[in-house]
Amino acid sequence: MAQTPSFYAQVSKTRVAVGEVFQVAFTLNGSGNNLVYPNLSEFDLYSGPNQSQSMSMVNGSISQSTTISFFIAARKEGKFTIGAATVMSGNQKLESKPIVIEAVKGAGQQQQQSNPNAQAQPQQNQKPEKNQYASEISNEDLFVRTFLSKTKCFLGEQLILTQKVYSRVDLRGFQNVKFPPYNGFWSQQETSNQQISLKQENVNGVMYYVADYSKVFLFPQRSGQIAIEPVELDCIVRRPTKRQPRNIFEQFFGAGGYEDVVVKVKSKAVKVDVQELPTDNKPEQFSGAVGDFGYKAELDKEKVKANEAINLKITINGKGNIKLIEPLKLNLPESFETYDPKVSENIKTLGGVSGSITFNYLIIPREKGEFILNNLNFNYFDADKKQYVTIPSPDIKLTVLEGEAGSAQIITPTKKGVRESENDIRYIKTGDLGLQKSDKEFFSSITHYLLLLFPTLIFFAGLFFVRQHLKANSDVVAVKERKAARLAKKQLAVAEKHMSDNNKDLFFTEVLNAMNKYIGDKFALSIVDLSKEKISEMLLSRNVSTGTTMNVIDLLNTCEYAKYAPSAVTGDLKKVYEDTITLISQIEAQIKK
């Protein structure tokens, strides 16, 4: 039997003193998404949103419950209404009932009115501070540190960044994590299905429980000193409460003896000194690979007929910035026609970015003969040895036979001449030709001159359009700007496929890549400059509205959060997909105004 969904709100008190902390909670029995909280701006927020879940089975029926709670306090006297919250459960919209809270004078305020001299007392005696609820936990009891495998490295070298949480208190979990943007780096989060576990570590003679919260692999994209901003997160800590059990049952079961509080922690910024790659002995055909790699090149056929396609497969495997390796430039004979390669990846991120990347080149030989494909060497920089390494490619022999009779002869721009395919002479026609004398001469007539002038006009018109076309496409930045929206929507088609498969991780990754690619092409921004501050600045400078700009930043934050913590993300993927397309359309429309 399916569980009937229900949604309601409750508070710990409906009559409170000004500054007194109380709890408001919204509970959903069943499953749902798109939770919308009421406006709590009339209150001070001390903690939240805090989430708890429970599941039970009665007579074979499974029921689940999710509670979102806030700890708030009234700022002033009066009656205030906590509005209705809404949530979607299937196709049904559930709504909680509003709750009226009455705030009265606190004990400190009444004492101040009865004693005028109390005005000189500190204000904190009248209203608790916001971090008072988080107990007296010091930064020596709970803190987060950022560790780097190296603080000095080469451009493109792999770095391992680890965020560790140190605790001497009862640590129960994490929430509201704000990862740094990693400006100046290409980053890859380690993918691991293992839960976060605590281990003991001695720090300056003090034993701590340590949680490796996050591990990220960074590849610097520019030289110089780069700062990595701090990470911020809320730690949920369980501590004894001062509230006494209200009855014998609470005393027996321990209820009221402990409470979960939220403590905000923040790491320190770290800096990395990134060096340029050495120029000595740098190979000409260097594709930017930094790490430790292997290389293999092979043809799918050793013998082929002219004008038939063959496949050249180049595979690079190893550990390093393998996802950033550019396709190799082929040095093939002039009679060979080739196309941009199809790229396939098999990347792992456990312990470091490693795997393989394969470039499949489609090649069409146009002339027969015996050919040797060489000079296909692969070069990379070994950061540990601080030197360039060249992996030579073996000589690949290819035999091209005569093409089939009647096959089309395709002449490429590299041909030195045009091959004549037919040169027949027709017989002279004899007998009565059926000629008739015309009254008007064709030569020197108006029709004659118009026909002579027509090819000239066609030639100059074609020349004009060709120049206009070349001029329009010579500006690479302008071309990228024109095609930015079309390319972004094409990449979103891949995200739509992941959405159909309910693959959240790949879906948010493709949406994030599509938006970054679109903004980079539209405003001529490099990967290094794609910070949220720069994106906001460029959008506003191009007459994009503030609302649209904020929606873009919110979308990027959502995708980045989903990329590092996909299991914590809830929501309608279809809505995210449709909102992304709408944002791109809005930006295009507002820029053209």
C-alpha positions in Angstrom: 0.0 0.0 0.0 1.5 3.4 -1.1 2.1 6.0 1.6 -0.4 8.9 1.5 1.8 12.1 1.5 1.2 14.8 4.1 3.0 18.0 4.8 2.7 20.2 8.0 4.6 22.8 10.0 5.1 23.0 13.8 6.9 25.2 16.3 8.4 24.5 19.7 6.5 27.6 21.1 3.9 30.0 19.9 4.6 32.6 22.7 8.3 33.6 23.0 10.4 36.4 24.5 12.2 38.7 22.2 15.6 37.2 21.4 14.6 33.7 22.7 15.6 30.9 20.3 12.8 28.6 19.2 12.4 25.9 16.6 10.2 25.8 13.5 10.0 22.6 11.5 8.4 21.4 8.3 7.7 17.7 8.0 6.9 15.7 4.9 5.5 12.2 5.2 6.3 10.6 1.9 8.6 11.7 -0.9 8.7 15.1 -2.6 10.8 17.8 -4.1 10.9 21.6 -4.8 10.5 22.6 -1.2 9.8 26.4 -0.9 10.3 27.9 2.6 8.3 30.8 3.9 9.8 34.2 4.4 11.6 34.4 7.8 13.1 37.8 7.4 11.2 39.1 10.5 13.3 36.7 12.6 17.0 36.2 13.3 18.3 32.9 11.9 20.6 30.9 14.3 20.7 27.6 12.6 19.2 25.9 9.5 18.0 24.5 7.4 18.7 21.3 9.3 17.5 18.1 7.7 16.6 14.7 9.4 15.1 11.6 7.9 13.4 8.5 9.3 12.0 5.3 7.8 9.8 2.7 9.4 8.0 -0.5 8.4 4.6 -1.5 9.9 2.8 -4.7 8.7 4.9 -4.8 5.6 4.3 -1.1 4.7 7.3 1.2 4.5 6.9 4.9 5.4 9.4 7.6 5.3 9.5 11.1 6.9 11.8 14.1 6.2 12.0 17.1 8.5 13.6 20.5 7.7 14.0 22.7 10.8 15.2 26.2 11.6 16.2 27.8 15.0 15.1 31.4 14.9 14.4 34.3 17.3 12.1 37.3 17.2 13.8 40.7 16.9 11.0 42.8 18.4 7.7 42.6 20.2 4.5 41.9 18.3 2.6 39.1 16.5 4.3 37.6 13.5 3.0 35.0 11.0 5.2 32.2 9.7 3.7 31.8 6.2 2.9 28.6 4.5 5.6 26.4 3.0 5.0 24.3 -0.2 6.4 21.1 -1.6 5.6 19.0 -4.7 4.8 15.3 -4.0 4.4 13.7 -7.4 1.9 15.9 -9.3 0.3 17.1 -6.0 1.2 20.4 -4.4 1.2 20.3 -0.6 1.0 23.4 1.6 1.5 23.8 5.3 -0.7 26.0 7.5 0.6 29.5 8.6 1.5 29.8 12.3 1.2 33.0 14.4 4.0 33.7 16.8 3.6 36.2 19.7 6.8 37.9 20.9 6.8 39.6 24.3 9.4 41.5 26.3 12.3 39.5 27.5 13.5 39.5 31.1 16.4 41.7 30.2 14.2 44.3 28.6 11.8 44.4 31.6 14.7 44.9 34.0 16.0 47.7 31.8 12.7 49.5 31.9 12.5 49.2 35.7 16.1 50.4 36.1 17.0 53.4 33.9 20.7 53.0 34.8 20.7 49.6 33.1 21.0 51.4 29.7 24.7 51.4 30.1 24.9 47.6 30.3 26.3 45.8 27.3 23.8 44.9 24.6 24.7 41.3 24.5 23.0 40.9 27.9 19.7 41.8 26.2 19.9 39.7 23.1 21.9 36.5 22.6 24.6 36.4 19.9 23.9 34.3 16.8 26.8 31.9 17.5 25.7 31.4 21.1 23.6 28.4 20.1 26.7 26.7 18.7 28.1 26.3 22.2 31.5 27.4 23.3 33.4 25.1 20.9 36.8 26.7 20.1 38.8 26.6 16.9 41.2 24.2 18.7 38.4 21.7 19.1 37.0 21.8 15.6 38.7 23.2 12.4 39.3 22.4 8.8 42.7 22.4 6.9 43.6 22.4 3.3 46.5 20.2 2.2 48.4 20.3 -1.1 50.6 17.6 -2.5 53.0 20.4 -3.7 53.2 24.1 -3.2 55.6 24.5 -6.2 54.9 22.8 -9.5 55.1 23.1 -13.3 52.3 24.4 -15.6 49.9 21.6 -16.2 51.3 19.3 -13.4 48.8 17.4 -11.3 48.3 18.5 -7.7 46.2 16.8 -5.1 44.2 19.1 -2.8 42.6 17.5 0.3 40.2 19.1 2.7 40.4 17.6 6.2 38.2 18.3 9.2 39.8 17.9 12.7 37.5 17.4 15.7 37.8 16.7 19.4 34.0 16.8 19.7 31.1 14.5 18.7 31.0 15.3 15.0 27.8 14.0 13.3 27.8 15.4 9.8 28.3 18.3 7.4 26.1 20.7 5.4 26.1 24.0 3.4 29.6 23.3 2.0 31.1 26.2 -0.1 34.0 25.0 -2.2 36.4 27.5 -3.6 36.2 28.3 -7.4 39.8 27.1 -8.1 40.5 30.0 -10.3 43.5 29.4 -12.5 43.1 25.6 -12.3 41.3 22.9 -14.2 39.8 20.7 -11.5 38.5 17.2 -11.2 36.7 15.9 -8.1 37.7 12.4 -6.9 34.8 10.0 -7.5 34.4 7.5 -4.6 31.3 5.7 -3.4 32.8 5.3 0.1 31.3 7.2 3.0 33.4 9.7 4.9 35.1 7.9 7.8 36.9 9.2 10.8 40.5 8.2 11.8 42.7 9.4 14.5 45.7 11.7 14.0 48.2 13.2 16.4 48.6 17.0 15.9 51.3 18.6 18.0 50.7 16.0 20.8 46.9 16.2 20.7 44.8 13.4 19.3 42.1 14.4 16.8 39.4 12.5 14.9 40.0 13.4 11.2 37.7 13.2 8.3 39.0 13.5 4.7 36.0 15.5 3.5 37.1 16.2 -0.1 39.9 15.4 -2.5 40.3 17.4 -5.7 42.9 17.1 -8.5 44.1 20.4 -9.8 46.0 21.3 -13.0 47.4 24.9 -13.1 46.5 26.7 -16.3 48.7 29.7 -15.9 52.1 30.4 -14.4 52.9 32.6 -11.3 51.6 32.5 -7.8 48.0 31.4 -7.6 45.9 31.6 -4.4 43.4 28.9 -3.6 40.5 30.4 -1.6 39.3 28.8 1.7 36.6 26.2 1.9 33.6 26.9 4.2 31.2 24.4 5.7 28.8 23.8 8.6 29.7 21.0 11.0 26.9 19.3 12.9 28.1 18.6 16.5 26.2 16.8 19.2 26.6 18.1 22.7 24.9 17.6 26.1 21.9 20.0 26.6 21.1 21.9 29.7 17.4 21.1 29.4 16.2 18.6 32.1 14.0 15.7 31.1 10.3 16.6 31.2 9.0 13.2 32.4 10.2 9.8 33.5 10.1 8.5 29.9 12.5 11.1 28.6 14.8 10.4 31.6 14.7 6.7 30.9 15.3 6.9 27.2 17.8 9.8 27.4 15.6 12.3 25.5 16.5 15.9 26.2 20.0 14.9 27.2 21.7 15.9 23.9 21.2 18.4 21.1 22.7 18.9 17.6 24.2 22.3 17.0 25.8 23.8 13.9 29.4 25.2 14.0 30.7 27.1 11.0 34.4 26.4 10.1 36.6 27.9 7.5 40.1 26.9 6.3 43.0 29.2 5.4 43.9 30.2 1.9 46.9 28.4 0.4 49.2 29.5 -2.4 50.8 27.6 -5.3 53.9 28.8 -7.1 53.5 27.6 -10.8 56.5 27.6 -13.1 56.5 27.7 -16.8 57.6 24.6 -18.7 61.3 24.8 -19.7 62.1 25.9 -23.2 65.3 24.0 -23.5 64.9 20.8 -25.7 61.2 21.5 -26.0 59.8 19.5 -29.0 58.1 21.4 -31.8 55.1 19.0 -31.8 54.3 19.4 -28.1 50.6 18.9 -27.3 50.8 20.1 -23.7 50.8 16.7 -22.0 52.3 16.8 -18.5 52.6 13.6 -16.5 53.7 10.0 -17.3 52.2 8.5 -20.5 52.3 5.7 -22.9 51.5 6.0 -26.6 50.3 3.7 -29.5 49.4 4.4 -33.1 47.9 1.8 -35.5 45.9 1.6 -38.8 42.9 -0.6 -39.1 44.1 -1.7 -42.6 47.5 -2.2 -44.2 46.1 -2.4 -47.8 43.3 -0.3 -49.3 42.1 1.0 -52.6 42.3 4.6 -53.6 39.4 6.8 -52.5 38.5 4.3 -49.7 38.6 5.4 -46.1 40.9 4.0 -43.4 41.1 4.7 -39.7 44.2 5.8 -37.8 43.8 5.1 -34.1 46.1 7.0 -31.7 45.8 6.0 -28.0 47.5 7.9 -25.1 47.4 6.3 -21.7 48.9 7.2 -18.3 48.5 9.6 -15.4 48.4 13.4 -15.6 46.5 16.1 -17.5 45.3 13.5 -20.0 41.9 15.2 -20.5 43.7 18.4 -21.6 45.8 16.8 -24.3 45.2 18.4 -27.7 44.8 16.1 -30.8 48.1 15.3 -32.5 48.9 17.1 -35.8 49.5 14.5 -38.5 52.2 14.8 -41.1 50.7 12.8 -44.0 51.5 12.7 -47.7 49.8 15.5 -49.8 47.5 13.0 -51.5 45.9 12.0 -48.2 42.8 13.7 -47.1 42.1 13.7 -43.3 39.4 15.0 -41.0 39.2 16.1 -37.3 39.5 13.1 -35.1 36.7 11.5 -33.0 37.8 11.6 -29.3 36.9 9.0 -26.8 38.0 8.9 -23.1 38.3 6.3 -20.4 39.2 8.4 -17.3 39.5 7.4 -13.7 39.8 9.7 -10.7 40.6 7.4 -7.8 44.0 8.4 -6.3 44.7 10.7 -9.3 43.5 11.5 -12.8 44.5 8.6 -15.0 43.2 6.5 -17.9 43.4 6.7 -21.7 42.3 9.0 -24.5 41.9 7.8 -28.0 41.9 9.9 -31.2 40.3 8.2 -34.3 41.3 9.9 -37.5 39.4 9.2 -40.7 41.9 9.2 -43.7 41.2 8.9 -47.4 44.2 8.2 -49.7 43.5 9.6 -53.2 46.5 8.1 -55.2 47.9 4.6 -55.4 51.3 3.7 -54.2 53.4 2.5 -51.3 53.5 4.8 -48.4 55.2 4.8 -45.0 53.5 6.9 -42.2 56.1 8.1 -39.9 56.9 11.3 -37.9 53.9 10.5 -35.6 55.9 10.8 -32.4 54.2 11.8 -29.1 55.9 14.2 -26.7 55.2 14.9 -23.1 56.8 16.6 -20.1 57.8 14.5 -17.1 57.4 16.8 -14.1 59.2 14.4 -11.7 62.3 14.1 -14.0 61.9 17.7 -15.2 62.5 16.8 -18.8 60.7 16.2 -22.1 60.1 12.6 -23.2 59.6 11.6 -26.8 57.9 8.3 -27.6 58.7 7.4 -31.3 56.0 5.9 -33.5 56.9 2.8 -35.5 56.9 3.2 -39.3 53.4 2.2 -40.5 53.3 0.8 -44.0 50.3 1.4 -46.2 49.7 0.0 -49.7 47.2 2.0 -51.8 45.9 0.1 -54.8 44.2 1.4 -58.0 40.7 2.5 -57.4 37.8 0.8 -59.0 36.9 1.6 -62.6 34.3 4.4 -62.9 34.9 5.7 -59.4 34.8 9.4 -59.0 38.1 11.2 -59.3 38.2 13.8 -56.6 40.7 16.5 -57.1 42.0 18.2 -53.9 43.6 21.6 -53.6 47.0 19.9 -53.1 46.9 18.3 -56.6 49.5 19.7 -59.1 47.4 19.1 -62.1 44.0 18.0 -63.3 43.6 14.5 -64.7 41.7 14.3 -68.0 39.1 11.6 -67.8 37.5 11.9 -71.3 38.8 13.3 -74.6 36.5 12.0 -77.3 36.1 13.8 -80.8 32.6 13.8 -82.4 32.2 13.1 -86.2 31.5 16.0 -88.5 27.9 16.2 -89.4 27.2 16.1 -93.2 24.1 16.5 -95.4 21.3 19.0 -95.0 21.9 21.0 -91.8 18.5 22.7 -91.9 20.0 26.2 -91.6 17.7 29.2 -91.9 18.6 32.7 -92.6 17.8 35.2 -89.9 16.7 38.8 -90.6 18.6 40.1 -87.6 22.2 39.6 -86.8 22.9 38.2 -83.3 26.4 39.6 -83.1 26.6 43.3 -82.0 23.0 43.1 -80.9 21.8 44.2 -77.4 21.2 40.6 -76.5 24.8 39.8 -77.5 26.3 42.5 -75.3 24.0 41.6 -72.4 25.2 38.0 -72.5 28.8 39.1 -72.7 28.3 41.4 -69.7 26.4 38.9 -67.6 29.3 36.5 -66.8 31.4 39.6 -65.7 28.6 40.7 -63.4 28.3 37.2 -62.0 32.1 37.0 -61.4 32.3 40.3 -59.5 29.1 39.5 -57.5 30.6 36.1 -56.6 33.9 37.7 -55.7 32.1 40.2 -53.5 30.2 37.5 -51.5 33.4 35.4 -51.2 35.2 38.4 -49.7 32.3 39.1 -47.3 32.3 35.5 -46.3 36.1 35.4 -45.6 35.9 38.7 -43.7 33.1 37.4 -41.5 34.9 34.2 -40.7 38.4 35.7 -40.3 37.4 37.1 -36.9 37.6 34.0 -34.8 36.1 35.7 -31.7 33.2 37.0 -33.7 32.5 33.5 -35.2 32.6 31.9 -31.7 30.2 34.6 -30.5 27.7 33.9 -33.3 27.8 30.2 -32.8 27.9 30.2 -29.0 24.2 29.7 -28.5 23.9 27.0 -31.2 26.9 25.0 -29.8 25.7 25.3 -26.2 22.2 23.9 -27.1 23.9 21.1 -29.0 25.9 20.2 -25.9 22.7 20.4 -23.8 21.3 17.6 -26.0 23.9 15.4 -24.3 22.7 16.6 -20.9 19.1 15.8 -21.9 20.2 12.2 -22.6 21.7 12.0 -19.1 18.5 13.5 -17.7 16.5 10.7 -19.4 18.9 8.2 -17.8 18.5 10.0 -14.4 22.3 10.3 -14.2 22.5 13.5 -12.1 26.4 13.6 -11.9 26.9 13.6 -15.7 23.8 15.8 -16.3 25.0 18.6 -14.1 28.5 18.3 -15.5 27.3 18.7 -19.0 25.0 21.6 -18.1 28.0 23.3 -16.3 30.3 22.7 -19.3 27.6 24.0 -21.7 27.1 27.2 -19.8 30.9 27.8 -19.3 31.5 27.1 -23.0 28.7 29.5 -24.0 29.8 32.3 -21.8 33.4 31.9 -22.8 32.6 31.9 -26.5 30.0 34.7 -26.2 32.2 37.1 -24.3 35.7 35.9 -25.5 36.7 34.7 -22.0 39.3 32.0 -21.5 38.9 29.1 -19.0 41.2 31.0 -16.5 38.9 34.1 -16.5 35.6 32.2 -16.0 35.1 33.4 -12.4 31.6 34.3 -11.2 32.7 37.9 -10.6 34.0 38.2 -14.2 30.9 36.5 -15.6 28.6 38.9 -13.7 30.6 41.9 -14.9 30.5 40.9 -18.5 26.8 40.1 -18.5 25.9 43.4 -16.9 28.2 45.3 -19.3 26.3 43.9 -22.3 22.9 45.1 -21.1 21.9 41.7 -19.6 19.4 42.3 -16.8 20.4 41.9 -13.1 17.7 39.2 -12.7 19.1 37.1 -15.6 22.6 37.6 -14.3 21.7 36.4 -10.9 19.9 33.4 -12.4 23.1 32.5 -14.4 25.2 32.6 -11.2 22.6 30.5 -9.3 22.6 27.9 -12.1 26.5 27.7 -12.0 26.5 27.4 -8.2 23.9 24.6 -8.4 25.8 22.7 -11.0 29.1 23.0 -9.1 27.5 21.9 -5.9 25.9 18.9 -7.7 29.3 18.1 -9.3 31.0 17.7 -5.9 28.1 16.4 -3.9 25.6 14.8 -6.3 23.9 12.7 -3.6 22.9 15.9 -1.7 21.1 17.5 -4.7 17.4 17.2 -5.0 15.2 18.9 -7.6 13.6 18.5 -11.0 16.4 17.9 -13.6 13.9 18.8 -16.3 13.4 22.2 -14.8 17.1 22.8 -14.6 17.4 21.8 -18.2 14.6 24.1 -19.3 15.9 27.0 -17.2 19.3 26.7 -18.8 17.8 26.9 -22.3 15.7 29.9 -21.2 18.7 31.7 -19.7 20.6 31.3 -23.0 17.7 32.6 -25.0 17.2 35.6 -22.6 20.9 36.5 -22.8 20.8 36.4 -26.6 17.7 38.5 -26.7 18.9 41.1 -24.2 22.3 41.5 -25.9 20.7 42.3 -29.3 18.7 45.1 -27.8 
